[in-house]
Amino acid sequence: MWRKTIKKKEMIKSWSDTLSSFLKSSNEDEAIHRTFTTNVLPTLLNVNDLKSLKWLEIGIGDGNKTRLFSKSIDEACFFDKVNLTICEPSIDWLVYLQSNNFTKSIPNNFDANFINFSIEEYVDCRIVNDYDFISIVQVMYSDSIKNAVLKLIDDTPKGNSCVYWIDVEDKSGDFYKMRAELAKFKKSEVNSMTDKFLEDLSERNIQYKTFYTVNKTCSINKSEILSNDNHWIFPFIIGSSYNEFDGLKVLEKSLIRNTVRNYISTLQTELLNIPDISILFTINKK
């Protein structure tokens, strides 16, 4: 079911075109899926004696990772029914998923419901948080999103147990290091929500586990990046679409291109290392 229960003041700009180019060059889906099956699924299956599962997925993109997660859950033969709610701010992705029959590509015992919200909008609407599993994969990249996640945690109803899985880019990765180099010119710092978020969890006395993706990489063609001003990596670094990047001032575009090119020219390989760090914890409200 596709629905939208509030009128947005303005459309959230999509960068689906840039993300699609990145996904074609990386093994992100497979690497994160391995993390899910190895570290997340065992916890999910053991947290409660459930015959059905209420799952909230924050952000879905092209839907491929969610398909993989769904297949692994189904193969575990643990839940008779899975109610999957996907909270996705990009109408472009929702139209894409609808046109590609996403709901028919997941197991038959999955009931998928899509809502066109950002996580901040979702929390502001105070929709009841009675989920058994909340996955936030490659989404938490701003203070407003982090604070919305914390509000989700704080609003967990009494008597409910919920597994949270949050996956973000690790600071040891090449993309993060390029953004850090770019930030030096702007006399700012790269946003990394991990440290702040773990501090917030500790303040709430929430015990958590962290673990890393294994062998998550992105293939690049160095000569193409050095010669093609329209390469996907330039808008991707700042989280924008091609059109948004093209609309930047000339000096800002040059700064981004030069920073990226200087970084990749020093590499001895055409394979970027882009590890993630995952945070896994269970909320038990008594």
N, C-alpha and C positions, 0 to 999 in steps of 0.2 A: 504494500500500500504506500502510495506517495502522498504526502500531505505537508501542509505548511500552516501553522496555526496562528502566526502573527505576520503582520505586514512589515517588511524590512524598510528602514528609512532609506537605505541605499544598497545596491548590489555589492557584495564582497567581490573584489577583483580576483579573477582566477589566474593561476599560473600553470594550468593543466598542460598547456602546450610545451612549456619548458620541462616540466616534470616528466612528461612522456618521453622526451628526448633523453633525459638522464636514465630512466628505467631501461631503455633499450640498450644502454651502454654498461649497465651494472648487473650484478647478481643479487641485488638487494632483496627481492622477493624470496628467493631460495634461502639466502642466509638468515633472514629474519624468521622464516618458517622453521628452519632448523632450531633456532633459539626457542621458538614456541613449543615445538614437540619435545625438546630436551628438558627445558626448564619450567615452562609455564603450564603445560597440559597436566603433568603429574600433580602439581599443586591444585589445579582446578578440579581434578577428579577426586581428590582426597579431602577437600575442605568441607564438604557437606554431603550427606546422604540424599542426593537429589535425583528425582526421576526426570525432571525437566530443568532447563537452564534459562535464565533471563540474562541476556548478554547485551551490553551497550558498547558499540564501537564508535569511538570519536574520530571521525575522518576516515574516508575509505579510498580516496583517489580513484584509480582505475578498477579497484575491486579485486585484483588478482591475489593480494595477500590474504584478504578475507576469505576468498574461495579456498585457499590452501589451509587456513586455520579451520574452516568449516569441515573440510574433508577429514582432517586429523581428528577432530572432535567426533565426527560420525564414525570413523573407523575404530574409535575406542569403545563403541557399542555401550555407552554408559547412560546416555540421556534418551528418553523416549521422544522428547520434544525440546526444541530450542527456539525460544522467542528472541530474535535478533533485531535490535533497534540500532539503526545507523544514523548518526548525527553528522551531517555533511554540509558545510557552508557554501560549497561551490555548486551552483545550478548546472554548470557545464558538465561536471562529473555525474550529476544525477541524470541528466539527459543521456549522457553516454551509457551509463549503466542500464537505463531503461531500453535504449535502442539495441543494446547487446544482450538483452534477456538475462541480466544478472541473476534474478530470482530463480530461473530455470537451471542455472549452473551450480547451485548449491544443493545439498541433500534435501530429499523430500520432506524430512521431518523438521526442516528449518522454516520458520515463519518470519519473513523479513519485512520490516517496517522502516521507511526512510523519512527523515525529517530534515528540512532545509534550514538548519540552524548552525551558527558557530557555537562552540561550547559556552562562550560567555552569554549568548542569548538563551541557550538551553538552561543554564543555571538561573538567569534572571527571571525566567518564566516559572521557576520553582516547580518544575515537573517532578513528581514523586520519584525518589531514587531508591527503588527496591530491587536493584539488579544483583545478580549473583556473581557477575563477572563484568568488569569494565576495562577495555583495552584502549590505550591511547598511544598509538604507534606513529612516530615521526610527526608529531603534532605540537608538542609543548616547547615553543620557541619564543615565548614572550611572557612578561610578568602578568599580563591580564589573563592569559591562558593558564598559567601556573596557579594564580589565585582562584580561578574558576574550578580547577581540579581540587584544590584544597577545600573549597566550599562543598563540592560533591562529597568529599570525604567526611566533612563535618556534619553534613545533612543526612548521613546514612541512618535510616530508621532503627530504632531500638528493636532488638530481637533478630536483626538481619546480619548475615555474614556476606561479605563481598570481597572477591579477589580483584586487586588492581594490578594491571601490567602496563608500565610506562616505558617506552623505548625512545631514546633520543641519541643524537649524534655525540660521539665521544670526542673529547678535546684533543686526543692524540691523532685524529684523522687529518688527511691532507686538505679536505675542504675547510675544516675548522681553522687550520693553520693559514690557509689563504685569506680567510676572513679576518684573522688576527692581524695579518700583514696589512690588509686594507684598512683596518681600524686604526692602525698607527698613524696613518696620514690624516685621519679625521679626529685624531686625539681622543679616541673613545675606546671602549672595550667591546669584545664580542659577547653577545648574550649567550650565556650557558646556564640553563635553568637547573642543571643537575645538583650542583653544590647547594644552591639556595633551597631547592626542594627537599633535599635530604636533611638540611637543617630544620626545615618546617616539620618534617616527619618526626625528627628527634624531639622537637619541642612538644609534640603531641604524644610522645611515648609510644610511637608506632614502630614496631620492629620490622625490618625490611631486609631483603636480599638484593644484591646487585650482581650482574654477570654480563659478559661481553659477547657480542656476535663473533663468530669464527669465520675468518677468510671472506669478509665482505669487501668487495673491490669494485672499481669502476675502470673500464678500459677507455683510454684516450688516444688520439692521434696527435702527437705533439706538433708536427708540422702543420696540421690543419688548424690547430688553435693559434699558432703563430701567424698564420696567413689569412684566416677567415674572421673578419670583424663580427660576423653574425653567428658565431659558434654558440651553441646552447649553454656552454659553461659560464659565459659572462652574465646573462640574466639569472642563471641558476644560483650563482654564488650569493646574490643579494635577494634571492627568493622572489623574483619578479617574472612576468611574462616577457616574451620578445617585444611586444608593443610597448610595454611599460619601460623596458630598458631603452628602447629606441627613443623614447620621449625625454630621457634625461639630458642634462646639459652636456655639451661636447666635452668639456674638461672632466666631468665626472665619469663619463663613459671611457675616456682615455685612461683615467686613473685605474678603473677596474680592470680594463684589458691589460694594461702594463703590469699591474700587480700580479694578475694570474699568469701572464706570460713569463714574467721574471721567475716566478716560483716553479712552474713546470719545466722551465729550461734547465733548472739545476738537478732535476730528477734523472736517475739512471735507468728508469723504466717507464713504460707507458701504461702502467697499472697503478691507479691511485688506491691507497689504503684508506678505507672509510668506515672504521669500526663504530658500532653503536654500544651504548651501555643501557642495560635494562634494569628497572627497579620493580621488584615484585613484593607485594605485601597483602595481608588479609586484614580487613576491618571487621571486628566483632563487636557490635553494639549490644550491650546487655541492659 
